[in-house]
Amino acid sequence: MAEQTAFADVRGEDKPDAAVVRDALGVGVAVGLSGFAFGVTAAGSGVTVLQACVLSLLVFTGASQFALVGALAAGGNPLTAAAGAFFLGVRNAFYGLRLSQLLALPRAVRPFAAQWVIDETTAVALAQPTRRSARIGFTVTGLSLYLLWNLTTLLGALGAQAIGDTDAWGLDAAGPAVFLALLAPMLRTTTERAVAGLAVLLGLGLLPVLPAGAPVLVAALAAPAVLFLEGRRKGAPRDAAHDDHTEEESR
């Protein structure tokens, strides 16, 4: 109880459990429905229904799944496709470091909870004011999203098989469209927009010259490149101010 009180003092007032569950379900349902787009995309890429379902059950990170099937559909080497998916999924390891401190789950539960460490569960958990509400938000988001994502993956893959050529229906664009719709509202700062813009330029510009799956790996360099330039830009005024101050002292 003392630990919970201290946590609340640091992060703010407690939040009703019903409100946490409502918000978590909203995220879980909204994002979980996009599993249908993955199922359709996977089937259109030549992945079987069973393979698509296994990917959703075991990998369970949408961006990596889309990257993998997209690279395979473009004729990429399976190892290159897997490498691109792996590097996109590495970010979840950093989420786990933060969430392990925030949630402080029992050791026996952590291996199972690790499967649900993704963008959405991390965002919901970090938005909560107390450890109790963070645990509820993480659990409800993870459970609802996992169940719905896997169900809609199955339905999407079966539906794509039934209609035949997904390219003729334009369904091959469903996956990218869903993630663009999810990403766009999150780009709130100039730096974030610059990273996204540079990543798009690198990814699309290198498609004709690099093997399938490789452009996404190069596009990942957009973030450190923009952050490096941003640091240089912010450091320049400080250096100039320091030089002016030194010059004044020399006088």
N, C-alpha and C positions, 0 to 999 in steps of 0.2 A: 504493500500500500504506500509506503514512504517513497519507493522508487517511482510509482505511478504519479504521485503528487509532485515530486520534483520534476518529472518529465513534463507535466502539465504546466508547471510554473515557467519552464523555459520556453515552451512552444505556444502557450496560450490556454484559453478556456477549453473545457471538455466539449465534445460534440455528440448529440444524441445518436445512439446506435442506428436508429431508423434512417436518419439522414445520411449516415455513412453508407449503409446498405443501398439506399436509393441511388446515391451517386455512383457507387461501385457497379451496380447493376446496369446503370445507364451506359457506362463505359464498356462493360463486358458485352452487352447486347449490341451496341452500335458497331464495335470493332469485330465482334464475333461473326456478324453477318457477312463480313468481307471474306470469310473463309470460302463462301460460294464462289467468289471471283478466283480464288486460288485453285479450287477444284476444276473450274472451267479452264483456266490457263494451263494447269498441269495436264489435263486430258488433251488439250489442243497441242501440247508440246510433245505428245507421244508417250507420256507417262501413264501407266495403267492406274486403274481405280485403286487397287491394293497399294501400289507404290505411293500414290498421292496421300492415302489415308495414313500410311506408316510415317510419311514425312511429317504430317500434322501431329501425329501422336508422339513422336520421338523428338523431332526438332522444335516444333512449336515456337517459331519466331518468324513472323510473316515475311519480313524483308529478305531474310536468308532463303526462305522457301521460294519466293518469287525469283530471286536472283539465280538460284540453282536451275529451276525449270526453264527460265528464260534463256540461260546460257546453253542448256542442252537443246532447246528448240532451235537455236541459231546454229547448231552444229558444232558447238564447242567441245573441247576435250573434257571428259568427266572430271578429271583431276583439277583442271582450271576452274570448272564450274563449282566444284566442291570448295576450292580455295576461296573463291569470291564469296560464297555463302558463309564460310567459316569466319572470314574477316569481318563480315557484317554482323555476325553473331557475337564477336568478341566483346562488344560493348556491354553485353549482359553480365559479363564477369565483373566489370566495374560497378554496375548496378548492385550486384550481389555484395560487394564490399561495403557499400553504404547501407543496404537493407539489413545486413547481418547485425549492424550496430543498432539500427532503428527498431527492428522487430524483436531482436534478442530471443529467437525461438529456441526451444530445447534441441539438443544435439540430435536426438532421434528423428526429429521432424525436418531438419534442415535439408537432407538429401532430396526429400520429396518436394519441399518448398522451392528448391533451386530450379525445378522444371518450370515454375511459374514466374521466374524473374525475367520480365520483359518490359518494354517501354511503358505499357499501360498500367501494369500492376505497380511499377516503381513510381509513376506519376501520382497515382491515387494514394499510395501509402505515404509519400512525402508531403502530400497536401494536407494530411491530418494533423490535428493539434496535440494528440496524445498517443502513447504507445498502444493503448487498447484500441483506439479507433484506427490506427495504422494497421494493426493486425487484422481487424475486421475488414478494412478496405482492401488490403492485399488478398485476403482469403476469398472474399466474395467476387472481386474482380477476376482473380485467377481461376476460380472454379467455373464461373459463368462463361468466361471467355474460352476456357479450354473445352468445355462441353459443346458450346455453340460453334466454335471454330471447327472442331472435328466433325460435327454433324453436318455443317454446311459444306465442308470439304467433300464429304461423301455425296451429298446431294448435287453439288456442282459438277463433280466428276461423272456421276451417273447421267446427269442431264446433258453434259457435253457429248458423252458417248451416244446418247439417243439422237441428238440433232445432227451428228456427223461432223462436217467440216466447220470448226469454230471460226476460222478466218473469214469464211463467207458471211458470217453474221457479225463480224467485227468484235467478237468476244475475246480475241487475243489481247485487246487493249483494255479489258476490264480491270485486270490487276494493277497496271500502272496508273490507271485513272483513279482507282480507289485510294492508292497511297499518295497521289498528288493531292487529292481532296483532303486527306488526313494531315498532310504535311503543311499545306499552304497556310492555315490559320496559326501555325506554330512559329512562322517566320516573322517575328515582331521587331527585330533590330536590324540595323544596316549590316552588321557583321554576319548575322544568320542568313540574310538574303544574299550576301556576297558569296558565302560558302555554297549555298544551294545553286546559285547561278554559275559559279565556276565549276562545280561538280557536273552540272548539266552540260556545259560546254566541253569539258574533258571527256565525259562519257559518250556524248553523241559524236564529237569530233574525231575520236579515236576508233569508232566502230569500223570504218573502212580499212584501217591499217593494222589493227591488233586482232588476235584470235578472240573468238566469242568467250566472254567471261572475264577477259583481261581489262577491258575499259572500266569496269566497275571498281577494280582494284586501284587503278590509277586515279579514278575520280575521288577515291577516299583521301587522296593527298590534298584535296581542296581545303579541308579544315585546317591542317597545320600551316598551309601556305598563307591562307587569309589571316590566321591568328598571328603568324610571324610578321606579316606586313602591318597588321594593326598595332602590334607591339612597337615596331619601328616608328610608326607614325606618331604614337603617343609619346615615345621616348624622345623624339626630335625636339618638341617644344621645351621639354625639361632640360635637354642638353643646351639649347640656345639660352634658356634662362640662366643656367649655371655659368655659361660663358660670359654673359652680360654681368652677372654678379661678380665674377672673378675680375673682369675688366674694371669694374667700379672700385673694387678693393685695391687694385694696383695703382689707381690714381690717388 
